[in-house]
Amino acid sequence: MKKTRNHPAALPFLFLSEMWERFGFYLILGIFQLYLTDTAKGGWGMDRATAADIFGTFIAFVYLTPFLGGLIADRKLGYSKSIIIGGILMGIGYIGLAVHNLTVFYLSLALICIGNGFFKPNISTLLGNVYSDDQYRSRKDTGYNIFYMGINIGAFICNFFAAFLRNTIGWGAAFIAAGIGMFLGVLIFVIGMKHYRHADVRKPVQEGDMSLSKIFSVVFLPAIVVGLGAWFIPGNIFGSDSTDAFIFACIPILMFFVSLLMKADAKDRKPISALLAIFAVSIVFWAVFKQNGTALTTWAQYYTDREIPAVIEQPAQRLYLAETVVNKADSVTAFDEEFRVIRDAAGKPQKVWDKVVYFKNVAPEKMPAEGKSVSLFNTELFQSINPFFVITLTPLIVLLFAMLRKRNQEPSTPSKIAWGLLISAISTLMMVGAVYVCSNGTIKASPWWLIGCYGIITVGELFLSPMGLSLVSKLSPARITSLMMGGWFLATSIGNKLSGILATLWDTYDNKANYFLVNFLLLGGAAAVIFLMLRWLNRIFKEYVK
């Protein structure tokens, strides 16, 4: 790598690889609940609570497997092999979702979860390693921000592909496109190997480290046994069998991280304890943030005015990015006033002679004439708002931190994370306002409420998520960096599962403002906790990060 570079030559290859991985993953997430609940165009026709539970469990396991993938990469495979294996498994899993068979569906989800475990923590660790050279070390935070911006290009464009393919062909074509994107990411990673081969260094086992076989026997075997036991317990404790299994399976893994802290020597104990504290509060962020695929998708689908402005209606229709609904009665799926599918005694969706559900809460002045059609934005397109803000706001935030750095006023990485939680809490108040303005869903809300919510929480995300990755890379003892990166993703996993649990409660809130107020209290409480810990965290950060 040239000495005159501001950033390593590896950076564009790594974020392009991750960009295409994110293309596939967020394409899946954008249409996941829609596909599970669809009753008219070949979806599974599930109720919303079941779909939210499956969604939460899926994204939980997606971020739980990096614990294992990071460990195997550290001890056995190395980062590059793990990334390639993971990408291939994910691509196969995405394409498998195109097969409308429940067994194949769940097997495909399992492949995606396992593949992500090999891919996700190791590409982030590899990025941190290429910034470990003295000439790049001071730019590590900026490097992670650029990486985060680059990968969100994939998350932004994928929903347009999903809408186009869903409108023209069907669900299966969208899933296949996700797989093709993943394979492109693997190809780009292989092409760029020469730029990061030197950073792909396995960590040797040191005295006192637990062997891989022992970790499997004392961590993963108990996790599997306990998880299966919780699944098959008659009834359930936390709302569903999958939730019980996940929560109980996490206990041995959490105990492993506690034992890692307790057995660490004096030198390593402080940074490990600081990281575990950050992991704990970040759980709450992900519990709220990941509701974009469940509660906020429901809000976009049923409570948001999705009519396309006349100025762009024709281009949208020509590009097959518009969903057309006609204001006339037909045989349609029956919905109640809470936009829940009405089912018969056998659990099958009932059909009624009525207008499509979109017109149930359209304001009278916006109702088209009888027999006239309206062009709507596909619901999944709202999932592109967050990555759009990531792409556009990242340069501004990087510039802000660069200006503060020149004045020696840049916040520490833990401080950025604390502010990220507080800003994210404010975003939920936008949705409280939206509920009141639209009279709790009696009429549709302006899309600007949802856009505003995404805009604010994206600022919080940019303060927190890439900084979390950077903090792990900076503070982790060298021999367990990828393992601690797996810990970051474990915290994300638990938060993701909690997001699904929270989303299953959506229909239990008569006043939807209370649902979003609960989210505000969760994020506000987490922000208060980390601000109370900030002096301690900053002291450790200054001591261990040069």
C-alpha angles and dihedrals in degrees: 000000000000117000091223094063119110089206133024118272087238093069100083093046093049096048093043089052091049091042092063091042088054089046090062097038097049092042086060094045093048093059101025100099091036090054094046094049099037112119100173111046108040103290126133097264095223123161117258097252092053091047091050091050092051091044092051093046092048096051089042092058090041088064097034096062094062086075088065095036093052092049094051091047092050094049108026124002105032123225103282097052090045092052093050094046091047094049093051093049091049092049091053090048093052092051091046090062088068088071108089096219122113095220092049089045094058093041089053091051088051091053090050091050094048093044092050089052090061096039109039107053095037099053089050091049091047089053090052091050095055088054091054092088111104093242092058103031096095091053097053095108090049090047091055090048091052090046089050092050093048096051091050090064085073091048090051100049097039095076092056088055090047093051093046094048094042092050095046106032114001146255095308094060091055092053092049090052089055090055093049090051091053093052089051089055092053091049092052091048092053092048091054096047095113091064097058106023089102090057094052097093121151116224113241117230110256130204109287095023116128113244120243092246090051092050089053092049099044100032115023100032092052089044091054094044094046092044093051091046091053091048093055097042107118109258118355140266105207101036104279141029092247092053092049091049094049097046094047092044089056093058097078090046092050089048088053091058091047090051089048088058095044094050096044118111121245092268095055100034097078098052092043091051091049091051093048090051091052090047091054097054093041089063089073093051092055092044088063101030095054092058085088087090095048123018095023091045088054089049091050093046101048110010103040128083100240098175111137115236112252093241092066100026097099096046089048091051093048090052091047091239094125128087111213123211126181124216098231137098119267140147102292139157112278119242130185125224091276090055093250119144112253110228135194126237090278092054095251119137113261122231124221136178101252145105120288115279094253090074094054093093105018111137111255093241091054097046110115121230117276110283094014122123131229127205115225135190110250109253094239091060088075086066088069092064094079096050089043089058090045090055096045100038099042094076090050093050092045088051091048092053091045091054091048090047091056088055092045088243101110111133116243118255092257089051091053090053091050092052089046091059093049094049090048090054090057090055092066090060088065088064092047087056091048091055092053095045093052093043093246093308099316086125128017120270125233112264088234090078091060092042090052092049091051091046094054096042089049089060088051090048092052090052092048117026104050089036090056090054090047092048092053090050092049102042105033118104104252098245094055102036095119090043091055089045084057087052090056089053090046088059088048089050094054090047091050092053090049088052089058091047091051091047092054086063093058094099092048092067112084089187107047091200088073090056091057092042089059088055090050092052092049094051094040091052092049090049091051091052095051093046088055089052095042099099091052093045093049091049091055091043093054092046098050105028115071 
